[in-house]
Every structure is written in structure tokens, then in C-alpha cells.
């Protein structure tokens, strides 16, 4: 019976030790490189506070370009692949 209790205690200690981290410094800094890289990709962190309108394109040109953009989804141009160039078709007769 004493061996059974010792085995249970050993298993409990092993389970508790497995939950402890052996890398507290790494754990405290986990994810820091990803956050730094994400922050470096932001050009202007205060851009949401800028209330000035966008300059450089007038309303008529913007509306025309948006119309063309939306039309491209209704009737997209056919895509050709490198496999379809010169394969099959007429042989020049």
C-alpha cells in the first residue's frame, strides 16, 4: 500500500512540475517580435486623428475610376495562362 501512495505522489509531483515553466524570461517576452513587426508596418500611427480630406483627386475622376473598378467584377477580362499560348489552335494553314 505504501508503494501505491508513493506512486500517486510521484505522479502528482510530476504533473505539477510539468505545469511549471522553465523559461520565465522567454515566457514574459512571448510575442514581442510579432508586436514590434506589426508596429513597424504602421506609417502614421496618428492617421485616424487627421480630419483633413484626402487631396489629389476630384470627385468626378474618383467616381469614374470606381465605376470602372466595379465593372471589372461584372465582366472580368479573360485571363490567359502560359499554357494556352501557342498550344492547340490553328497551325497557320
C-alpha positions in Angstrom: 0.0 0.0 0.0 2.9 2.3 0.8 4.3 1.8 -2.8 0.9 2.8 -4.2 0.8 6.1 -2.3 4.4 6.8 -3.3 3.5 6.2 -6.9 0.5 8.6 -6.7 2.6 11.2 -5.0 5.3 10.8 -7.7 2.7 11.2 -10.4 1.2 14.3 -8.8 4.7 15.9 -8.4 5.5 15.2 -12.0 2.2 16.7 -13.1 2.8 19.8 -11.0 6.4 20.1 -12.3 5.2 19.8 -15.9 2.9 22.8 -15.4 5.9 25.0 -14.2 7.8 26.8 -16.9 11.5 26.5 -17.1 11.7 29.6 -19.3 10.2 32.5 -17.4 12.2 35.2 -19.3 11.1 33.8 -22.6 7.5 33.5 -21.5 7.5 37.1 -20.3 8.6 38.3 -23.7 6.5 35.9 -25.8 5.0 37.6 -28.8 7.2 40.7 -28.6 8.8 40.3 -32.0 5.4 40.0 -33.7 4.1 43.1 -32.0 7.3 45.0 -32.9 7.0 44.0 -36.6 3.3 44.9 -36.7 4.1 48.3 -35.2 6.8 48.9 -37.7 4.4 48.4 -40.6 2.3 51.4 -39.5 3.3 54.5 -41.4 1.4 57.1 -39.4 0.0 55.9 -36.0 -2.0 59.2 -35.7 -3.7 58.9 -39.1 -7.1 58.3 -37.5 -6.9 61.7 -35.8 -6.4 63.5 -39.2 -9.7 65.2 -40.1 -8.3 66.8 -43.3 -10.0 65.5 -46.5 -7.9 63.5 -48.9 -6.3 65.6 -51.6 -5.2 64.8 -55.1 -8.3 63.5 -57.0 -11.5 65.3 -57.7 -14.9 63.8 -57.2 -15.7 63.2 -60.9 -12.4 61.3 -61.5 -12.9 59.3 -58.4 -16.4 58.3 -59.4 -15.3 57.3 -62.8 -12.5 55.1 -61.5 -14.8 53.5 -59.0 -17.3 52.8 -61.8 -14.6 51.1 -63.9 -13.4 49.2 -60.9 -16.9 47.9 -60.2 -17.4 47.0 -63.9 -14.3 44.8 -63.8 -16.1 42.5 -61.5 -19.2 42.3 -63.7 -17.3 41.5 -66.9 -13.8 40.5 -66.0 -11.2 40.3 -68.7 -10.4 36.7 -69.7 -7.2 35.5 -68.2 -4.7 33.7 -70.4 -2.1 31.4 -68.9 1.3 30.5 -70.2 0.0 27.0 -71.1 -2.6 28.4 -73.5 -0.2 30.4 -75.6 0.7 28.5 -78.8 -0.9 25.3 -77.6 -3.6 23.9 -79.9 -5.5 26.2 -82.3 -4.7 26.7 -85.9 -1.4 25.6 -87.4 -1.1 28.5 -89.8 -2.9 26.9 -92.8 
